[in-house]
Amino acid sequence: METSTLQVSAEVEALLQHECQTITKDQIHQPGPDFIDRCFLQSNRSPQVLRSLGQLYNTGRLAGTGYMSILPVDQGIEHTAGASFGPNPMYFDPENIIKLAIEGGCNAVATTFGTFGTVARKYAHKIPFLVKINHNELLTYPNKFDQIMFGSVEEAWNLGATAVGATIYFGSEESGRQIQEVAAAFERAHELGMATVLWCYARNNAFKTSEKDYHVSADLTGQANHLGVTIGADIIKQKLPENNGGFSTLKFGKTHKAMYDTLSSENPIDLARYQVANCYMGRIGLINSGGESKGATDRDEAIRTAIINKRAGGQGLISGRKAFQRPFEEGVDLLNAIQDVYLDERITLA
């Protein structure tokens, strides 16, 4: 990737030059072509799960690098279909979701039982399926925020899934039930030989104050990651951290001054590295979400997020709306731009 394609801003240049002095890179289990051998071979994952992980890590433009780019399209349920596909109605047709992931060089496509159910026989052998098994639906009035199961792990396996994905709203009133449901689902998925991906989202109205939104604080999201790897996630999906001090400001949980003084800083890369550290120091891969589409700035924002994730020790991005809420070829270009960050050997761990 040529530097000129980045349209390097002062902030991006600073990110590219940053040296992490908090949790140093030698403490991290770094991504790489041998990541599965180094970090999963000694684990309790079965040969069938290792094969599924191999499919995820060895598909698309990032195959064999230890990094991944995933296209997620579950917003038709999570945000309503009209709001999600209104900017580009072609994606009301599920086949175009799969086509975008393939043409965009993705490692996998993450979407719903319904989408895969309509096209599974045509595409299950062409790109790994990551079936999202639970969702928050917004048709209930007034809206409630709770992830509920939309199908079984067995159904995902019958669709030819390489992996299953689920969300837990850590911090919500329903989180206890969600943890139990997802832990059981991930255990069953591993029994059937599938990999597991967990959307580790903080969710509680009290986490947002008039000054800051601590749903994206490094300490809260880091702890969510730590809970996620504990219940058997093979890959953690998390929002990029934007601040810190959620526990200390909201005055709950257990904290130590090192969490803020020595294990992190205000630098975005250091904040993300704290997330990686909570994924067993990178033994379980961290992928950050791409966030909402804002239009003209999407490409630059996606590249910035990829740089932060990669330099922190993360393993890639799972970016949807920035890609599918624009013309098809532009979506492919954006996905490729993200992947180019991980292919660029000049962009190293901080």
Secondary structure by P-SEA (a helix, b strand, c coil): cccccccccaaaaaaaacccccccccccccccccccccccccccccaaaaaaaaaaaccccccccccbbbbbcccccccccccccccccccccaaaaaaaaaaacccbbbbcaaaaaaccccccccccccccccccccccccccbbbbbcccaaaaaaaccccccccccccccaaaaaaaaaaaaaaaaaaabbbbbbbccccccccccccccccccaaaaaaaaaaaaaacccbbbbcccccccccccccccccccccccccccccaaaaaaaaaaacccccbbbbbbbccccccaaaaaaaaaaaaaaaacccccccccccccccaaaaaaaaaaaaaaaaccccccc
